[in-house]
């Protein structure tokens, strides 16, 4: 029995060729897997059963949306095998955050030789997500991106440009306890943490608001650098609307690991009940979600099985 690699031909910006994916692998690894085309209506029963029979994991070669649907199916079945995500979408936010190689064949080999990570499972109103959910500008972009023809960074940038000048911030009311930011390994960071020992104040307004399990959004945007998928905590992050000058001077910092910018604020909560002044669109792992003006966020610690490479910084 071979491990299934589900690939979504409709995701990403270039066609997926299973032969090109598998050809670089050593024969002993190539013989362990088979590539199977997959997509809506997302019936995972047969491939999950095959992955279980073959000893797992379940490989998914697609974008964050395809991976999101696979994760929901595994959670519904009690996570019988780990999920292994291969980069094949427009943004690949999840694989960026896990430090999985962005070349699919290299990622496949490293994951076949990799390890299992028990990571947290966050939920928005009971619906699970793996990477990030959010509302405000970023969710409006996810909805607009979904309606536009084409994929890739240029389409994402087009959606951002269409909404950047008109999207308005919204008022927020929280029922949540903010948590202090843990000290980091660097000397300068430890000094800053000591000087700012009180938790960041929960924002009362937001232009864009994320709840992150991992640090990166699609296209390598570091939306929540402090996120840790093994600490049982959600990282909230807000983005302020950048002006013309900040588009050139500050926004590039969001695409650099370790980049700092006043546009981004972060903090931590274990759970939250959030009320918004008006109904706003939401997204789950980049997938459009219904509008709501009330949202409940929670986390199940170490409840999801994820296959990762040795480059993943968490254990």
N, C-alpha and C positions, 0 to 999 in steps of 0.2 A: 504494500500500500504506500503510495507516494503522498507527500505533503502538498496540499493544493496551494497554488498562488493565484488568487483571484485578481484579475485586472479589469479595470473599467476603461474600455476603449474611448469613452466620451470625455474622460477627465484629462486635464493637462493641455499643453499647447502643441504636442507632437504625437504622432501615432506610436502605439506600443507594439513592439515586435518581440514576441516571446523567444524566438530563436536568438535574437541579439542579446536579450537578457541572460539566457542560459549558456550560450556558447563559451563565454570566458571562464566558467566555473570548472574546477577539476571534476573529472568524470564521476568520482565517488559522491560528490555533492550534487552534480547535475542529475544523477539517477535517483536522488531522494525526493525530487520535486516535479510537479507538472503544472503548467500554466493553464488557467481556465478563464475564458471571458465571462464577465459578470456585470450586472447593473440592475436598474429598477426592473421588477418590483422588490428587489432586495430579499429574496428567499434564501436564507443562509442555512437551512436545515441540512441539506446534503453536504455542502462543503465543510460545515462544522463537524458532522459525523465522520467525514473522511479524515479531517485533521485529528480527531480523537483517536480513530483507528490507527493512524500513522504515528501517534505519539506527539502530535503538535510540534510547533505552533501553527496557527492559521495565518498565512501570508496574505497581505492585501497590498496590491500595487495600484495606487490611485492617489487622489487628492485627499485633503482633510475631510471633505464630505463623505467620500466612500469609506474612509477609516472610521468616521463617526458612526455610520450605519452598522458597520461590522462590530464595533464596540458595543452598541446597544443590543445587537443580537447575542453576543457572548454574555453580556450581563443578564439578559433575560433567561439564559440557559445555565446560569450559575458559574460562568467563567471556567468551562471544562478544559480549555487550553489557553496558552498565552496568545496575544495578538502581536504580529510582526508587521510593521508598516514600512513599505518600500516607497521612496519618493517617486511620485508620478502625477502630481497635480499642478495647479497654478501657483499655489503659495507654499505648500509643504511646511506649515507652521509646526506641526507635531514633530516631524523628523528633525527639523532644525533644533528644536528644544531638547530633544533626546541626544543630539550630537551624532545622529546616524549619517553616514556618508550620503551625499546628494547624487552620486552616480549609482543608478539602480543595480547594476551587476555587482559592484563593490559592496553596496549595502546588503544585497542578498547573501553574499558569501560571509560577510562579517556577522550577519544575524544568524545564519546557520551555525556559525562557530561561537555564537554569543551566549547570553545568559538571561535568566528571567528576573524581572524587577517587579516587586509588589508595590504598585503605586496607588496613590489616593484616587478615589472616585467621587468627584464633585457632582452635584445635581442642582438644576434650576427647576423649581416647582416639581420636583420628583423625577425629572428627565435627566439622565446622566450625560456628561460630556467628559472628554479626556484632557483637552488643552485649555481652551478659553471660551467663556461666554461673555456677552456684553450688550450694552444698549447705547443709545445716542448716535453720534456720528458714525462710529465704526459699524454699528448694526445697520444703519441706513445705507452705508456703502455696500455691505453684504447683500442687502436686498436689491440695490441697484445693479451690482455686479452680476447677480443671478439673472437679471432680466436683459442684460446686454449680450449681443452676439460676440463670440470669441472669448478666449481666456488668456491668462498670462498677465504680466505686470502692466503692460500698456493698457489693457482693459480695466485693471484695478485702478491705475492712475486716472483713467478717464472718469470712472465712477467717483473717485475722490474729488476731482476737479469740479464735477457737476454739483457737488453738495457742499464743498468747502465754504463758499461765500454766503450760503443761505441757511445752513443748519444752525439752530439756536440751542443754547444750553437749557437744561431743565432743572427745576428744584427737586431736592432729594430729602426724604425723612427716613432715618435709620432706626431700627431696633436691633442693635448689635453692640458688642463690646470690642473696641479696638485693642489690638495686642501690640506690645513693644516690638521693635525691630531687633532681631538677634544680632550679636556682635559677629563681625566677619574676621577673616584671618589677617588682613592687612593692618599694619600699625596705624596708618592714617584713618582707616575706616573704624577701628576700635576707638580712637580718640573722638571721632565724630559721634559714634554711638553713645559714648559716655556723656558727651555734651548735650545730646538730645535723647535722654533716657525715656521721656514720656512718649506714649504712642502717638503717631500722627493723627491729627483731628480728622474725623470722618467728614468728607466734603458735603456741603449743603446744596451745591449746584455742580453740574457737570455738563460739559460739551460732549465728551465721550468717556464711557465708564466700562472697565473690564473687570472680570473676576477670573484670575489665572491660576491654573494648576502647574503650568510650565511657562517659561519666560518669553517665548517668541510667538508672535502672530505670523500670518502668512507673509511671504517674500522677505523673510529675515528681519522683520521689525521687532525689536526688543521692547515689548510693551510692558513687561513686568519682570525686570532682571532679578528681583529678589524671590521669585516663585520657586518653591521646592515641592515636587510631587510626592514626597515621602514624609512630610511633617504634619499632616492632618489639618492643614490650614490653607485658606484661600488668600491669595494676594490680590487686593484691589488696586487698580491703577486708573488714574484719570489723565486725559490729555486736554490741555488748553488749546483753544483755536489759535493756530499760528498766524501772525500777520505776514505781510509781504516780506519783510526783512528776515523773520524767523524761518520762512520756508527755505531760504538758502543757508542760513547760519545754524539753525537749531534742528530742523527736521532730519538732516543727515546723521545727527548723533543717535537718533532712534534706530538706525540700521547698523550700529556698531556695538559689538559686545563690549561692555564697559563704558559706553558713551553716556555722558550726563547732560541733562538739559532741564531748564526750569519748566518746559512744557509738560513734563511728566511728574506726577506725584504718586506715591505708593504707600500702602499700609496693609495690615493683616487682620483677618477676622476668622473665627472658627465657623461661624454661621451668621446669617443676617436675614432680617425681614426688611425689605426696601420698598418704600412707597415713592412714586414719582408724581409730579404735579399734573402730568397729562400722559395718556397712553403713548408709548414709544415702541418702535420696532426693537427686536432682540435678535441675537444670533447664538447658535450653539456650534462651536468648532467651525465657524465661518458659514454654517448652514442657516438660512433665514428661519426665524422663529416668529410666532405670532406677537402682535402688539400686546402690551400689558402695562398697567400702571402700578402693579404690585408684584413683587417677586420674592421668593423665598430661596435662599442659598444654603446648602449644607454640604458636608464632606463625610464620606465613609473612609476612614484611614486604611490604607494598604489593602483595598478591596478589589483591585483590578490587576490582572496578570498581563504584563507587557514583556515582549522579547526585545532586548536591547543589545548593543554592541559593547565592547570593552571601553569605548570612548565615553559612554554615558557616565556622568559624574556622580550619580546616586547609586546606592546599594541597598 
